[in-house]
Amino acid sequence: MPIRVLFLFFTLAGAAFCEVKTLTLREAVDLALKQNPDLMLARLDELKARQQVTIARDPFTPKVYAGSGAAWTNGFPANIEGQAPSIVQLRTQWTLFNRSQSYQIAAEKENLRTAQIDSGTKQEDVLYRVAGLYLDAQQAETAQEAARSEVENLSKVLDLVQARVQEKRELPIEASRAKLALERAKNSAESFALDALNAETALAVALGLNPDDRVRAAGEPAQFPIPESEEQTIARAIENSRALKKLESQMQARMLEIKGYRAQRLPKVDAIAQYELFAKYYYQNYFTTFQRNSGQLGASIEVPLLVGKSARAYIEQADAELAKLRIETANTRAQITADLRRAYQEVKRAESARDLAQADLELAREQVSINLAQYNEGRLPMAALEQSRAVESEKYLALYQARNLTERARLNLLHLSGMLETALR
């Protein structure tokens, strides 16, 4: 037994023990949105960015600390820190005015917006990959069926040719040619079987399933609509581009950072409040009057006099980042236009190839009809009829491939235009 046959046997035997799920494209998309690993990681990054906003707001949130300063003293009543020893202490402090920190909060909100855009972009990429893998699985399945039909037809051709060779009505080389054609068709069928296995496994992994599972495409072959107006599609893609929105958000964050660095020269105001409950025996030998409850409420004002050169250096760095982001924005706009025009051209090219494959198949089918009529009249041998049917199977396979390339071109166009998720859902 050839090595490739053994490899195919053990591969398919191992696949028999895995779980095979049959899903429609819509079901595959819904499952990917729930548990695709890359998408889940992007959502975790978005969660981290959301919590970073809470961290930046923390200085403006009042915090209360409780404790005790009770201690044994010898001499004037004071604890180790120089404060009066107390039974209970309550202390709170929060920021009332800090313009630099306020700008930092606004910058973190923009960073959160960037993370949300990244999550949306990752979701679009995941849907594009899942739809492409679904097309691969469908193509591999249909190609496998066409290859099996071709093998059946060529097997009949070989039997008929061998019979004619034995009857001395054909040369032995014709049997060799028929056998070679059959082996070539079997090799293609085995290759398509492995392609189907790999495509279904890759689709399962993209959906967040186990690597030993497989997802089989169900229903009619997927067909994707395309927008008719090229110019309107380009304008809408530029307007709704997540890449451009991300760059705009990053620029806004850099500008807020610059404002925050400049605001470091402004004063900062913190509110401070404190309460102590004193023990009488600490003070009865030192003070003529004693009050057990003590409280303070005030503000701490900090006015920067010399802030160093780091703020200026940070501002220049942020300005450089802004300049880079503006260049990237212009380049992204141009790239979106160029990519969409190229995508439309690829769709037209793929559709032309599909139409040509359809015409080629129609010609092969007509030839089969003619050969069948001639065979029924006794004017054509069975081998020639089966050979024409094998050619028809090849044309079917070519048409399936052309349709797959057409849908892939349409899928790419939808992905570049930002309308893929709407088309899939």
SEFIKE-973410 format. One record per residue (C-alpha): residue in one letter; x, y, z. Coordinates in steps of 0.2 Angstrom, whole numbers, plus 2048, in hexadecimal, padded with zeros to 3 digits. Layout:
# SEFIKE-973410
A_X_Y_Z
...
//
This chain:
# SEFIKE-973410
M_800_800_800
P_807_811_7FB
I_80D_81C_809
R_801_82A_805
V_7F3_81E_806
L_7F8_818_817
F_7FA_82A_81D
L_7E9_82E_817
F_7E2_81F_81F
F_7E9_823_830
T_7E5_835_82F
L_7D2_832_82B
A_7D2_824_838
G_7D8_830_845
A_7CB_83D_83F
A_7BD_830_842
F_7BF_831_855
C_7BD_844_855
E_7AD_84E_857
V_7A6_854_846
K_79A_862_847
T_78F_868_838
L_78C_87A_838
T_785_888_82D
L_78F_897_829
R_784_8A1_835
E_786_894_843
A_799_894_841
V_79A_8A7_842
D_78F_8A8_852
L_79A_89B_85A
A_7AA_8A4_855
L_7A3_8B4_85D
K_7A1_8AB_86D
Q_7B1_8A1_86F
N_7BE_8A5_862
P_7CF_8A6_86C
D_7D5_8B5_863
L_7C5_8BF_866
M_7C5_8BA_878
L_7D6_8C1_87A
A_7D1_8D1_872
R_7C2_8D3_87E
L_7CE_8D0_88D
D_7D9_8DE_886
E_7CA_8E9_885
L_7C5_8E5_897
K_7D7_8E9_89D
A_7D5_8FA_894
R_7C4_8FD_89D
Q_7CC_8FA_8AE
Q_7DA_906_8AA
V_7CE_914_8A9
T_7C8_90F_8BB
I_7DA_90F_8C0
A_7DD_921_8B9
R_7CD_927_8C2
D_7D3_920_8D3
P_7DC_930_8DA
F_7CB_939_8D9
T_7C2_92C_8E3
P_7C1_92E_8F6
K_7CA_921_900
V_7C8_91E_913
Y_7D5_916_91E
A_7D2_910_930
G_7DF_90C_93D
S_7E6_90F_94E
G_7F4_918_955
A_7F4_912_967
A_805_910_96E
W_80E_910_97F
T_816_921_981
N_823_928_98E
G_823_93B_98E
F_819_946_983
P_80B_93C_97A
A_810_938_968
N_811_929_95E
I_820_924_953
E_81B_92F_945
G_819_93E_950
Q_806_93E_950
A_7FC_93D_95F
P_7F8_92B_964
S_7E6_927_961
I_7DA_918_964
V_7D2_91A_953
Q_7D7_923_944
L_7CD_926_934
R_7D6_92F_925
T_7D0_933_913
Q_7D8_93C_904
W_7D3_93E_8F2
T_7D7_94A_8E4
L_7CD_959_8E1
F_7D6_961_8D2
N_7E4_959_8C8
R_7E3_95E_8B6
S_7F1_953_8B0
Q_7E8_944_8B7
S_7D7_949_8AF
Y_7E0_949_89E
Q_7E7_938_8A3
I_7D5_931_8A6
A_7D0_938_895
A_7DF_930_88C
E_7DA_91F_894
K_7C9_921_88E
E_7D0_923_87C
N_7DB_914_87F
L_7CB_90A_884
R_7C3_910_874
T_7D3_90A_86A
A_7D1_8F9_873
Q_7BF_8F8_86E
I_7C3_8FC_85C
D_7D1_8EE_85D
S_7C4_8E2_864
G_7B8_8E6_855
T_7C7_8E4_849
K_7CB_8D3_850
Q_7B9_8CE_84F
E_7B9_8D3_83C
D_7C9_8C9_839
V_7C2_8BA_842
L_7B2_8BA_838
Y_7BC_8BC_828
R_7C7_8AD_82D
V_7B9_8A2_832
A_7AF_8A6_822
G_7BF_8A2_818
L_7C1_892_821
Y_7AF_88E_81E
L_7B1_891_80B
D_7C0_885_80C
A_7B7_878_814
Q_7A8_879_808
Q_7B4_879_7F9
A_7BE_86A_800
E_7AE_860_802
T_7A7_864_7F1
A_7B8_861_7E9
Q_7B9_850_7F2
E_7A8_84B_7EB
A_7AD_850_7D9
A_7BD_847_7DB
R_7B4_837_7E1
S_7A8_838_7D2
E_7B7_83A_7C6
V_7C0_82B_7CE
E_7B0_820_7CB
N_7AF_826_7B9
L_7C1_822_7B6
S_7C0_811_7BE
K_7B3_80D_7B2
V_7BE_813_7A4
L_7CC_809_7A9
D_7C1_7F9_7AA
L_7BB_7FC_799
V_7CC_800_791
Q_7D3_7F0_799
A_7C5_7E6_792
R_7C8_7ED_781
V_7DB_7EA_783
Q_7D8_7D8_787
E_7CD_7D7_777
K_7DB_7DE_76D
R_7D1_7EE_769
E_7DC_7FA_772
L_7EF_7FB_774
P_7F6_7F7_786
I_7FC_809_787
E_7EA_80F_788
A_7E7_805_798
S_7F7_80C_79F
R_7F0_81E_79B
A_7DF_81A_7A3
K_7E8_812_7B2
L_7F2_822_7B4
A_7E3_82D_7B3
L_7DA_823_7C0
E_7E9_824_7CC
R_7EA_837_7C9
A_7D8_839_7CE
K_7DA_82E_7DD
N_7E9_838_7E3
S_7DE_848_7E0
A_7D0_840_7EA
E_7DC_83C_7F9
S_7E3_84E_7F8
F_7D2_855_7F9
A_7CD_84A_808
L_7DC_850_811
D_7D8_862_80C
A_7C6_85F_813
L_7CD_858_823
N_7D9_867_825
A_7CC_874_821
E_7BF_86D_82D
T_7CD_86C_83B
A_7D2_87E_838
L_7C0_884_839
A_7BE_87B_849
V_7CD_883_851
A_7C7_894_84B
L_7B7_891_853
G_7BF_88D_864
L_7BC_87B_863
N_7C9_86D_867
P_7D6_86A_85A
D_7D0_858_858
D_7BF_85E_853
R_7B8_861_842
V_7AB_86D_83B
R_7A3_869_82B
A_79A_875_820
A_787_873_81E
G_77A_87A_812
E_77D_882_801
P_78D_88A_7FC
A_790_89A_804
Q_78D_8AA_7F9
F_792_8BB_7FF
P_789_8CB_7F8
I_794_8D9_7F2
P_790_8EC_7F2
E_78E_8F2_7E0
S_794_904_7E1
E_7A7_904_7E2
E_7A9_916_7E6
Q_79B_916_7F4
T_7A3_906_7FB
I_7B4_90F_7FC
A_7AC_91F_804
R_7A3_914_811
A_7B2_90A_815
I_7BD_919_819
E_7AF_920_823
N_7AC_911_82E
S_7BE_90A_82D
R_7C3_903_83E
A_7D6_906_83A
L_7D3_919_837
K_7C8_91A_847
K_7D6_912_851
L_7E3_91E_84A
E_7D7_92D_84E
S_7D5_926_860
Q_7E8_924_862
M_7EA_936_85C
Q_7DD_93C_868
A_7E6_932_876
R_7F7_93A_872
M_7EF_94C_872
L_7E8_949_883
E_7F9_942_889
I_801_953_883
K_7F4_95D_88D
G_7F7_952_89C
Y_80A_955_89B
R_807_968_899
A_7FB_968_8A8
Q_809_962_8B4
R_80D_974_8B7
L_7FB_977_8BE
P_7F8_976_8D1
K_7F1_966_8D9
V_7E4_966_8E6
D_7E0_957_8F2
A_7D2_956_8FF
I_7D8_94F_910
A_7CD_94A_91F
Q_7D2_942_92F
Y_7CA_93C_940
E_7D2_936_950
L_7CB_92F_960
F_7D8_932_96E
A_7DA_929_97F
K_7D9_934_98E
Y_7E8_92C_998
Y_7F4_932_98A
Y_7F1_944_98E
Q_7EB_946_99F
N_7FC_94B_9A6
Y_800_958_998
F_7F0_961_994
T_7E4_96A_99F
T_7D6_967_993
F_7D3_958_988
Q_7C8_954_979
R_7C7_942_974
N_7C0_945_962
S_7CB_94E_956
G_7C8_951_943
Q_7D0_95A_935
L_7CA_95F_924
G_7D4_969_917
A_7DC_969_906
S_7EE_966_901
I_7F3_971_8F3
E_803_96D_8E9
V_80A_97A_8DD
P_818_974_8D1
L_827_980_8D0
L_833_976_8C6
V_82D_967_8BD
G_83D_962_8B3
K_83F_95F_8A1
S_836_94E_8A0
A_825_955_89C
R_82C_95F_88D
A_834_94F_887
Y_824_945_889
I_81B_953_87F
E_828_951_871
Q_826_93F_870
A_813_940_86F
D_814_94D_861
A_81F_941_858
E_812_933_85A
L_805_93F_854
A_80F_942_844
K_811_92F_841
L_7FE_92C_844
R_7F9_93A_838
I_805_932_82A
E_7FD_921_82E
T_7EC_928_82C
A_7EF_92F_81B
N_7F7_91F_816
T_7E9_914_81D
R_7DC_91E_813
A_7E6_91C_803
Q_7E9_909_807
I_7D6_906_80A
T_7D2_90E_7F9
A_7DF_904_7F0
D_7DB_8F4_7F8
L_7C8_8F6_7F4
R_7CB_8FA_7E2
R_7D6_8EA_7E1
A_7C9_8E0_7EA
Y_7BC_8E5_7DD
Q_7C8_8E0_7CF
E_7CB_8CF_7D7
V_7B8_8CC_7D8
K_7B5_8D0_7C6
R_7C4_8C5_7C1
A_7BD_8B7_7CC
E_7AC_8B8_7C5
S_7B3_8B8_7B3
A_7BC_8A8_7B7
R_7AD_8A0_7BF
D_7A2_8A4_7B0
L_7B0_89D_7A5
A_7B0_88D_7AF
Q_79D_88C_7AE
A_79E_88D_79B
D_7AB_880_79B
L_7A0_874_7A5
E_791_877_79A
L_79C_872_78B
A_7A2_862_794
R_790_85E_799
E_78A_860_787
Q_799_855_781
V_793_848_78E
S_781_849_786
I_788_847_775
N_793_838_77A
L_784_830_783
A_779_831_773
Q_787_82A_769
Y_78A_81C_775
N_777_818_775
E_778_817_762
G_787_80B_763
R_793_818_75B
L_79E_81C_76A
P_7A6_810_777
M_7A2_810_789
A_7B4_815_78D
A_7B2_825_783
L_7A2_829_78C
E_7A9_826_79D
Q_7B8_831_799
S_7AD_83F_794
R_7A4_83D_7A5
A_7B5_83E_7AE
V_7B9_84E_7A4
E_7A8_855_7AA
S_7AD_851_7BC
E_7BD_85B_7BA
K_7B3_86A_7B3
Y_7A8_869_7C2
L_7B7_869_7CD
A_7BE_878_7C4
L_7AD_881_7C6
Y_7AD_87E_7D9
Q_7BE_885_7DA
A_7B9_894_7D0
R_7AA_897_7DA
N_7B4_896_7EA
L_7C1_8A3_7E4
T_7B2_8AE_7DF
E_7AB_8AD_7F1
R_7BC_8B0_7F8
A_7BE_8C0_7EE
R_7AD_8C6_7F4
L_7B1_8C1_805
N_7C1_8CB_804
L_7B8_8DA_7FD
L_7AB_8DA_80B
H_7B9_8D8_818
L_7C3_8E7_811
S_7B3_8F2_810
G_7AE_8EE_822
M_79D_8E7_81E
L_7A2_8D4_821
E_799_8D3_832
T_789_8DA_82B
A_78A_8CE_81C
L_78D_8BF_827
R_780_8C3_835
//
